[in-house]
């Protein structure tokens, strides 16, 4: 055990740092990997439609090859990399995960046999499985509590630009290359970008909060001091605002079973229930939107064009969320947006007019990304630093399994009865999520993470 070379905690020192270049650079580096994951996350529906039309897969086989394989890979990676981030550090994981993703995507683009494609898509999913929970945890630990939600929403606002881009590229791929290469170049594009972001991310610093709870006070102090000095240099000031908070930090190394001990058990169970069913709300629309459009009678070209327009709502919804995420209590923001997404998603299912289909689809994605930003901030900040990525990764992994199950369930059993029947099932998921959070969810907005965890 080391003696502290400073008074108080690094948490209190980070809390009073104003916005500066050091925070901006951190957020861009973190957002880069999230942007890469979002290419596949929001693009797999368009890639599924494109690949199925080229390789003549049925909708069920195509669902197994792309979204199911990818989300099962993310399930594995979410648990493994979340646990590893608490054992070895946040930066440690970022030195490896994107290389795994890129390898899987590039090789998947070389395959033509559906089992081999699914296998390498699964490997790619493992690589980025830890992105969401780790980015949520890492950003939560580095940003001041009063703007924590806004900063994380900024990460996802940058990341979500990948959605319209991959939809646009999928549309253009049918025009600029042969059918054989149309879906392959999308995999190769994601793999190459992943390697580029990995190279930039090697400059990241470790989380001082994590170092402090591990007892590495010297390193925690060095990194925090570096942030303080860079902030003053960037803002051209000689001193920083005084430390106004005083939190105690107990040295405590993580154990996986800690998330099920009495002090955290209720939060863990609440988030496990939430994550299982929220995936049916978000991905029930995001993944199957192109399939819904095909069932409405549009050809593949029109489907990809409309998907590009509809997915634009993700970006504008995230920009809007920047202004409200720290003004609305997180749990109520999640509840409100889930209800609104259900309403407008149902209107999308009912619409037959081309303009109404695009408008209601756009509004649904606009609301869904607000929903996403709210819960990503929430799932990280309600758990203590010593197990934050482990807890966030474990609960989030459930959504990867449930996405695989629920999307396949809707595709195979419900979709044959029509688009509207699919939204009827999604409403069941919404009801469960609303009740779960309203009854069991703690408040978290603007509270210092050490206080929330207590």
N, C-alpha and C positions, 0 to 999 in steps of 0.2 A: 504494500500500500504506500502511495506517495503522499507527501504533505502538500496541501494546496499552496501554490505560489500566488494566490489572489484571495480577496475577500468575497463572500457571497457565492453566487453561482454563475456559470457562463450563461445560463438561461436568462437571468436578470439583465446581464450585459447585452445579450442579443435582442432582448425585448425593446430596448430604447434606441436601437439603431434606425436612423432615417433612411429613406430610399436613396440608393446610390448605385454606382456602376458595379460594385461587387455583388449586390443582390441581383441586379439585372443579368450579369454574366452567369451567375449560378442558375437562375431560372431558365435562361436560354439553353444551357448545357443539359439541364434536367429535362426540359421540354423536347429536346432533340430526339431522345429515345422514345418518348411518349408519342411524338409525331410519327416515328417509324412504325410503332405498334398500331397506331390508328389507321395507317395505310391498309393494314390487313384487317383490322377490326371492323372498319366501316366499308372496306372494299370487298370483303369476301362474298357479299351478296351479289355484287356486279360480276366478280370473277366466276362465281358459281353459275350465274346465268350464261356467261360467255363460254366457259369450259363445257357446260352441258350441251350447248348448241354445237360446239366443235367436235367433241368426243362422243356425242350422242348418249350421254349419261341420262338415266331417269332422274327425276327430282329427288328421290330417296337416296340413290347412290351418290349423286352430286352433293347432297347435304352431308353424307358420311365422309366424303373425300375432303371437303373444304371446311365448313363451320364446325362440324362435329370433331374432326381430327384436330383442328386448330385449338378449339376450346378445351379439349381433353389435355392437349399439350400445355396450355396455359394453366390448367388445374394443377398439373404436376409441378410446373415451374413456379407457380404462385406459392405453394407450400414450401418447396425446397429453397428457393431464393429468399423468401421471407424469413425462414429459419436461419439461413446462412447470413443474412444481413444483421441479425442480432448476435450471431456468434463471431463473425469476422469483420463486420462493419459495412456501412452503406456503400462506401466507395469501392470496396472489395468486389461486391456483386456487379457493380457497373463496369468493372474491368473485363467481365467475361460474358454477361448475358446476351449482348447484342451480337457477339461473334457466333454464338450458338444459333441465334435466329437467322443471321445472314447465311450461314452454311446450309441450314435447312431449306430456306427459300430458294437459293440458287440451284441446289441439287433437285428440288421439286420441279423446277422449271425445265429440267432436262428429261424428266420422266414422261411416259405416255400410259403406263399401266396404272390403273386407279389405286391399287393397293400401295404401290411404291410412292405415288404422289401423296397419298394420305399419310404414309409413314414419315416422309420428310416435312410435310406441313405440320405434323405432330411435333417433330423435333424443333421446328421454328417456333411453335407455340410455347414449348418449354423455355426457350430463350427469352421471350418477352413476357412470360407468365408473371414474373416478379415486378414488372414495370409499374403497373398501377399501384399496388400496395406500397412499393418502395418509394416511388415518386411522391405519393401522398405523405408517407412518413417522413421522408427526407426534407421535403418542403415545409411540412408542419414544424419540424425541429429547427429550421434555419430562419423562419420568418417571425416577426412580432405578432402577438395574438390579435391586436386590433385590426390588422390587415391580412391575417393569415388566409382567410377564405379568398380574398381578392387576389392574392399572389398565386394561390393554387389554381384559381379560375383562369388566371393569365396563362399558366402552363397549359391548361386544357384548351384555351382559346387558340394558342399557337398550334397545339396538336391537332385540333379539329379541322384546320385548313387541309389536312391530309384527306379528309372525307370527300369533299367536292373534287379534289385533284385526282384521286384514284378513280372516281366515277367518270371524270372527264377522259382520263387516259384509257379507261376500258372502252369508252365510246369511240375514241380516236383510233384505238388499236385495230378496230374492225375496218378502218379506212386506209391505214398507212402500212399495213403488213398483211401477210397471208393468214388464213385461219389457223394454220399450224402454230404460228408464233404469237398470235394475238393475245392469248392469256399468259404465255410463258414470259414475255418481256415484262409483264407486270411483276411476276415473282423475282426476276433478275433485278429489276429496278429497286424493289424493296431491299433485296440483299445487299446491293452496292451502297445504297444510302445508309443502311445499318452499319456497315463497316466505316463509312465516313464519320458518322456520329460517334461511334465507339472511339475513334482516334481523338476527337475533340474532348470527349468526356474524361480522358486520362488526366486532365488538368483539375478535376474536381478535388475538393478537400473533404476530409471526413467530418461527420457531424460532431461538434463539440459536446452537445447534450449526451450523445451516446458514449463518447469517450469519458465524460464525467461520471456517468453511472457505472462505467466499467472500472473506475478508479484511476484512469490515466489523466490525472489533472494537468500534468506538464504539457501534454499534446493538446488537450482541450484549451488550455490557456494560450498556447502559441497560435492556434487557428483563430480563436476569438480575437486576440490582439491584432492579428493580421487583418481581419475584417474591420476592426475598429480603425486601424491606421489607414487602410485603403479608403474607408468611408470619409475620413477627414481630408485625405488627399484629394479625393474626387470632388468633394463639396467645397474644398478650399476653406476649411474651418480649422481652428486651433484646438477645439474641445468638443466633446459630444454631450448630448443631454444627460443630466444626472440619472443614476440608477434609482428608480422609484418603487421597485418591487423587491421583495425579499422572500425567496422561496428556499426551502431546504431540499437537498437532493441526497437520497440514500444510495450508497454504493450497493449495487445489486445486479449480479449477472443473470442473464435470461435462462429460463428453462421452458421448454414447450408446454409442459403441463401447467405452468403458471396461469395460462389464460383460462383454465377451467377451475382455478381455486376460488374460494368464496368471494373474494373482493372483486373478481373480474367475471365470474361465471355468468351473471345475469346479462352483462353487456355482450359477452361472447354469444350466448344463446340468442339474444335479441337480434344481433347482426347476422348470425347464421340463418335465421328464419328470413330476415330481410333480403339477404343476398341470394338465397335460393329462388325467391319469387320475383325480385326486381329484374332479374335477367330475362324473365318471360315478358316483362313489360317493355324493356328497352330493346332487346334483340328480337323479340317477337315481331317488332316493327322494322328495326334497322336491317336485319338480315333478310327478312322475307319481303320487304317492300318491292324489290324487282320482280319477285315471283307473283306478288299481288297484282302488279301492273300487267304481267303476261296473262294472268287469269281474267283480267278485264278486257283482253283482246288486242293488246298492243304487241307489235313485233319486237324483235330483240333490239333493233336500232332505236325505236321510239322509247322502249323500256329504259335503255341506258341513258338516253337523253333526258327523260323525265326524272330518273334517279339522280342525275347530276343536279338538276334544278331543286329537287326536294331536299337533297343532302346539304344544300346551301344553308338550310335552316339551322343545322348544327352549329355552324360558325356564328351566325348572327345571334343565335340563342346564347352562345357562350359570351359574346361581347356584351349583350344585355345583362348577363349574370354578373359581370364584373361590378356593376353598379348596385346590385341588391344583395349579394351573397353575405356581406357582413352586416346587413341591416335587418335581415329576417332570421329569426332563430332557425338553425339548420334543420331540425326535425320537422318543423312545420313547413319549411320550404320544400322538403322532400314530399311530404304528404300532399300539399297543394299542387305541385307540378305533376305528380302521378295521376291525380284526378283529372287535371286538364288534358294531359296526354291521352287518357282514356276517352275523353269526350271528343277531341278532335281526330283521334285515330279512328273512332267509330264513324265520324262524318266522312273521313277518307274512304272507309270501307263501303259506305252507302253511296258515295258520289259516282256518277256516270259521266258527267260533263268533264271534258279534258281540263278546263281551267280550274274547276272546283277540286279535281283530283290533285293537281299540282299545288294549289293553294292550301288545302287541308293537309296534304302531305308535308308541305313546308312548315306549317304552323306546328304540326306534331313533332317534327325533328327539332324545331326551335325550342319547344317546351322540354323535350327529352334531354337536351344537353344541359338545360338548367337543372333538371332532375339529377343528372349525372354529376355536375359540379358540386351540388349540395351534398350528395352522399359520399363523394370521394373525400371532401374535407372532413366530414363527420366521422367516417370509419377510422381515420387515423388519429384524430384529436381526442377521442374518448378513451384511448388506451395509453398506459404509461410508457415512457421512453424505453425502458428495459426490454419490453416485449412488443413494441409498436409494430414493426414489420412482420413479426411472427403472427400477431393477432390479426393484423390487416390482411396479411397473405393467406392465413387459414380461412377467415370468413369469406374473403374474396374468391378463394379457390372453389368454394361451394357454387358460386355463380357460374364458374366455368363448366362444372359438371351439369348444373341445372340448365344452362344454355344448350349444351349438347342434347340433353334429354328433352327439354321443353320445345326447342325448335324442331327437333325430329318428330316429337309427338304431334305438334301442330301440323307439320308438313304431311305426315303419313296418315293421321287419323282425323284431323279437324278440317284441313284445307280442302279435301274433296267435297265437303259440304258447303264451301263458299268462303269468301273473304270475311263476311260478317260473322260467321260462326267462329272464326279465329279470334276476332275481337271480343266475342262473348267470353271466351276462355281467358283472354288477357284481363278482362274486368274482374274475374275471380282472383287473379294474382294481385290486382290493385287493391281489392278489399282486404286481403291478408296483410299486405304491406302497410296500409293505413292503420289497421288495428294494432299491428305489432309495434310500430313506432309511437303511436298515440299513447299506448298503455305502458310500454317498457322503455322507450327512448329517453335518455337524459338530455338536458340542455348543455350546449357547448359554445355557442357563438361568443367570440371576443374574450373568452376566459383563457388564461395562461394554461398550457397543457398540463403542467404539474398540478394545478388546482383542480382541473377536470378529473384527472386520474385519482385524486384523493376523494 
